[in-house]
Amino acid sequence: MPDLLTGRVLQFTAGVYRIHTPGGTFDCSLRGRAKRDAGERVAVGDLVTFETLEDGSCRITEVLPRHSRLARHSLAKRREQVLAANVDQVAAVFSLSRPDPDVRLLDRLLAVAELHQLPAVIIMNKTDLADGNSVPLEYMAYAEIGYAVLPTCAKTGAGLAELRSLLDDRITVFTGPSGVGKSSILNAMMPDLELRVGAVGERSGKGKHTTSAGLLIPLPGGGYLVDTPGIQYFELTGVDPADLAHAFREFRPLVELCRFADCRHRAEPGCAVMEAVADGRVAEHRHVSYLALLEAAEEARGYGG
């Protein structure tokens, strides 16, 4: 009976799972009972047991239980797509310019992290392109509600030491739109990685996809980093509209103060969230993002209002 080894899934390509262990990496297949029991495709970040066979091949025998996952809805396949398993935190990467920051996407990513009970950090890259090398006040407002906002520059190395300390000994999902410099940041921290870097379109100002599949990257200081494909649209799935307000952390202390228990914080009388928006305690753009996600969640459930 072959000895079983335990490792973490780094990558999946054409039916082959690359598994990382302290003793090296192995390319394995998923067959038999393990394939039936997996239920869904094994994701990067999954812990698995596997065995090596006499012919030199390797096969996964069991997919170990996940303690967390990050998922999005695949419109093309009409099902949930698990981007990464056993995630410890999310790093939402945006640029200060070229392309301009997308507040709506940032709020969606933060909502996803909150609903999955994952800590999130906001990386604002390309400080060399911003006036005064400073983060706009609109984005510093996220720090006021408890998110870490870290300015970085892959070209100059600014902020990368602080970023490394945030990544050590954790599995971190690196996500955000294309063209913001995710691969450039990783290459600056780990030159041997040599990830492809995509240019930003001169006319559109939007990035081009350079990462085609999820990839778990072992970090020199311990931990892993999940490099995901550039995300232009991230949709929440399986969310009860009544729970959505809790994905906006500054809403949480307010929702219990609303006049009606089933308040959706849209236009109801006595809504504490709406009052906070009106007097500036809650940023208006955050409320707009919430309303957009609320509408989508209600449509997915087949009702509105």
N, C-alpha and C positions, 0 to 999 in steps of 0.2 A: 504494500500500500504506500503510494508516494506521500512524502511529508507535505503538509499544507503550509503555504506561505500567506502572509497578509500584506496587502499593499493598497495604495490609493490610485484611483483612475486618473491619469493625466490627460488622456486624449482618446477619442474614438474616431477611427477612419476605416471605411470599407469593411466593417465587420471585425476589426481588430482593435482591442483595447490595450493601450500602453499603460502598464502598471508600475508605479514607483515604490521601491522598498529601500531600506537602509543599505542593502547589499547590491543595489543596481536596479535597472528597469527591465521589464519583461513584456513581450507582446503576446496577448492571450486572446482566446476566443470565448464565447459564451454559448454553452451547449447544454442539452439535456435538461435536468431538473432545475439547474440554476436559471436557465433561460425561461422556463415556465414560471418559476417562482418570482422572477424579477418583476413581472407585471407590466412594467414600462421599460423603455430603453435605459440602460445604465448611464448615469450622468457623470461628468467629470466631478471629482471630489468624493465619489462613493468609495467607501472602504470595502474591499472584497477579499475573500480567501481564494487561493488558486493552487493548482498543482502542475508540476512539470512532468511530461510523459517521456517514455523511453526514446521516442523518435525526435526528441528535442522541442516538441511543441508544448504549448502551455494552455490550460483552460481554467476558466473561473468556475469555482464550485459553489460559491455562495456570495450573495450581496448582503452585506451587514446593514442593520437598521440605520436610517439617517436620523440625525438630531435636528436637522433643519434642511430647507431647500429654498432656492429662489427660482420662480417660474413665471412665465408669461404665456399669453394665449397666442397660439399660432393660427392666424387667419387662414392661411393656405391649407393647413391640415385639419382645421377646426377642432383642435384639442390643446390641452395644456402642454407646454414645452418646458421641461426642467432645464434651466440653464446651468445650475450647479447644485451639488449636494453638500451637506455638512458645512455650510457657510457660516463664518463667524461675524462678518461685517461686509458692508457695501461701500465702495468708494465711487461716488458719482463724479466723473471727470468731465469738465467743461472748459472752454477756452474763453479768455477775455476778449478775443477778437479772432476773426478768420477761422472758423465761423463764429458769429456772434452767439452769446449764450442764449439758450432756449429755456426760459423760466418754466413753461408748461411741462416740458419733458423732465426737468429737474424735480418739479413737484410730484410728478407721477412716480419717478424713481424713489423719492423719499417716502411716498405713500406705500409703495410696494415693500420697502424695507421695514416700515413701521408695522404693516399688517403681518409680516413674517417675523416680527419681533427681533429684527436685526439692527444693530447700531449702524449708523451711516456717517460718512465723512464726505465733505464736498471739496474736490480738488479744482482750483481755478488755474489752469495752465496758460502759457504764452504771456506771462507778465511783461515780456520784452516788447509786446505789441500794444500794450495799454498805455494810455496817457498817465504819466507819473508812476508807472508800475504799481498801481494800487487797485484793489478790488472795489468795484462800484458799490455804493451804499446799499443798493437794492439787494446785493448778495451778502453783504455784511449783516443784513437783517436776519439771515439764517443763523448767524452766531448768537444773536439775541434770544433765539428760541432753543438754543442748546446744541446746535450742530457745529462741529469743528469745520472751519473754512480755512483751507491751506492754499496760499498762492504758490505756484511753482513755475519753473521755466526749464524745460528739457535742454535748451541750448546753453544756458549759463549755469545750470545746476542749482539754482536758487530753490530752496524748500525741499530738495530731494533727501537731505539727511533727516529732516523731520518726518518726511513721508516714510522712509525706511523704518523708523522707530514705530510708526503706526501699523506697519505690515508684519513685523517680526512675530513669529509663533502664532499666526492667525491664517485662516483661509479667507481671503478677501476677493470679492468680485469687483473687478475693474470694469466699469460700464459707463456708457454715455454715447453721444452721437459720434458719427465718423468725422475725422479731420481735426479732432480737438487735441491730438497728440498723445493718446494712450500708449501707442507703440513706441513713440519717441521717448517718453518718460521711462518705459521699461528698458529700452536700449541704453539710455543714459545711466541707469542704475546697474544694468548687467550687460556690458558691451558684447559679451560672447553670445548673447541671445539672438541678435541680428534679425529682429522682426522687421517685416517690410513696412515702410512708412509711406503713406499715401499723400498726394498733394491735394490742396484745396482748389476746387474749380474756380477759375478766374471770373467767370460770369455768375455762377450760382452762389459762390461763397460757401458751398457745402462740401463736406469731406467725401472722399471716395473710400469704400470698404477695402480694408487691407487684411482683415482677419476673417476667415471664412467659416471657422468652427470654433467651439469652445476649447480652450487649452488651459490646463492647470500647470503652472510654472513653479517648480520648487525654488524657494528663496534662499540665498546664502545664509541669512540670519535665522533660518527656520521658518516654517509656515509655507503657504502656497498663495499664489495669486492667479485668479481666474481671468484670463483675457477673453472677452466675449466679442462676437461680431458687433459692429457699429449699429446702434439701435436708433432708428428714426422714429419709431412709434412703439410705445410700450403700453399694453392694455392690462388693466387689472381684471382678474377672472375670479369667479366664484365668491364675489364680495356681496354681503348683505348690505343694501344701501343704508340701513339703519346703523351699521357699524363704521361706515366710511369716515365720519367725523373724527373717530379715534385715530385715524391714520394721519391726522394733522395735529401734531403734539400741542400746539398753542390753543387748539379748540378744547382739549380735554377738560381743563378746569372750568370751562364755560358751559359745557353741554348740560351739566346738572342744574344750572341756574335758569335754563329756559323755562318758560311758563308751561309748555306742553311737553310731556314725556316723549312723544313721537315727533318732536320738532326736527325738520330736515335742514334748518338754518338757511332757508331759501328766501322766504318773505313772511314768515309767520309772526304774528304779534307776540311781543314779549320774548323774542329770541336774543339770548345773551351774546351769541356769536355775532349776529348782525349789529348789535349795539357796539361791540368791540371793534368791528370794522369801521363803523361810523365815526368813532372817536379816536381811531388810529392805533388802538392797542393790538389789532390784528391787521396785517398787511392786506390791502385790497386784492393784490394779484394772487395771494394765497387763497383767498375766498373764491376768486374767479376760477382758479384751478380746481378747487373742491367742487364747485357747481358743475364743471365740465365732467369730472369723474363721477359725480352723483348721477347726472343724466345718463351716462354710459352704463352705470351699474343698474339703474332702473330699467333701461331698455333691454339689458341682458336678462332681467327677471321678467320682462314682459308687461311692465306696468310703469306708470309715471306719477309725478305729483306727490 
